[in-house]
Amino acid sequence: MRARVSGDDGAATTVLVLVMPVVLLLLMTVVQVALAYHARQVLIAAAQDAALAGSAAHAGPDDATTTAQRAIDDAASGLVHDVRIDTTTVDGRLRVEVEGTVANVIPGVTFTVSGRGESPTERFDPQAAP
C-alpha cells in the first residue's frame, strides 16, 4: 500500500474549479471572434454582390438592397441580426454599406461588423449619328 500525503486531499478539484472557468472563457472568446470574422466576410460579400446587381443598366438601389438581404439570409440567417443596408450613388458609382450585429456566445459582449461594396453604374450612351 501507498502512504498518502496529508494535506493534498481535494487539490485536483480546487485546481479544476479555478482553471476551468478561465479555459471556458478563452474557448468562448475564440468562438465569438471566429463568428464575428465569418459574419464580416459574409457582409462584405453581400455588399459587393449588391453593388454589382444595383449598378446594372436597368437596376437601381432597390435591386441592390434586395440582393444584399437575400445574400445575408442565405449565408448568415441566424448569425447576423439588426442588419442595416445603405445604398448611395456618388459620381456614377453605386456604394452599398451593410452593417449588422453578430449573435453573441459570451453574454453581454456584442460585435458589430460591416462590409462595403462599390461598383461603377452602367449607362447606355447612344452613339451620335455620323
N, C-alpha and C positions, 0 to 999 in steps of 0.2 A: 504494500500500500504506500501511496504517496502521502507525504505530510503536507498539509495545507498551510499556506501562509496566511496568518490572520490579518485582517485589515484590507484585503483585496476583494472582499465579498461585494458584488454589485458594481464593480468598476466598469465592466463592459456595458452594463445597462446605462450607467451615468454618461459614459462617452457617447453611446448611441443617442441618448436623449439630447445631448449638447450638439453633436455633429450633424445629425440627420436633418434638422430644420435648415441648416445652412446649405447642405448639399441639395435639398429640395428647392430652396430659393434660387440657387445658382442654376439648377436644371430648368426651372420655370422661366428664369430670365433669358436663358439661351433660346428656349422655345418662343418666347414673346418677341425677341429680336428677329428670329427667323421668320415668324409670321409677318412682322412689320416689313421686312425686306421683300418677302414674296408679294405682299399687298402693294408695295411701292412699284414693283415690276409690273404687276397687273394693271395698275393705274396708268403707268407710263405707256404701256402697250395700248390700252383703251383710248388714251388721249391721242396717240399717233394714228390709230385706226380711224378715230373720229375726225381728225383733221384731214386725212386723205378722203374720207367719204364726204365730208362737208365742202371740200374745195372742188369737187367735180363740177362740170359745166352747168348742169341744171339742178344742182343741190344747194343747200343752204345750211344755216346754223341749226335748224331743227333736225335735219338729217344727221348732223354731227352729234347732237345731243342723244338722239335715238341710238346711234351706233355705239357711242360710249357706254350708255346704260346697258345695252344688250351685251357688250363685251364684259362689263363688270359682273352682270348677272350670271353669265356663262362661266366665268373663271373664278369668281370670288363672291358668290352669293351670300355665304354665311360668314365670310371673313371681314368684309368691309361694310360699314353702315354709315348713315348720315352723309351720304355721297352728295357732293355739290359739283355741278358741271357748269363751267362758264365758257362761252364762245364769244370771241371778239374778232373783228376784221380790221386789220391795220395795214395800210399801204399795199393792198391787194393780196394780203396773206391772212389765212384763217388760223387763229390761235385757239386751241382748246386746252383749258386747265381743269383738271379733275382733282378733287380733294375728298378724303374720307377718313373715318376713324376705324382703327383696327380693333377687332374683338380682343378683349383682354383675357389673359391667362392669369396674370397677377392682379388680384383685386386692388382697385384704387390707382392702377397705372394705366394711362391711356396714351396711345400713339396716334398721331395724325400724320398721314402720309399724303403725298400729292404727286401728280405727274403732269407733264405738259407736252403737247404736240403742236406742230406748226407746219403749214403747207401753203404754197402759193395757190391762189384761186385761179382756176381755169376760166378763160374767157375767149369767146369766139369773136375775132375781129375780121369781118369780111374784107376780102381784098378789093381794092379800088379798081374800077374798070379801066382798061388801058386806053 
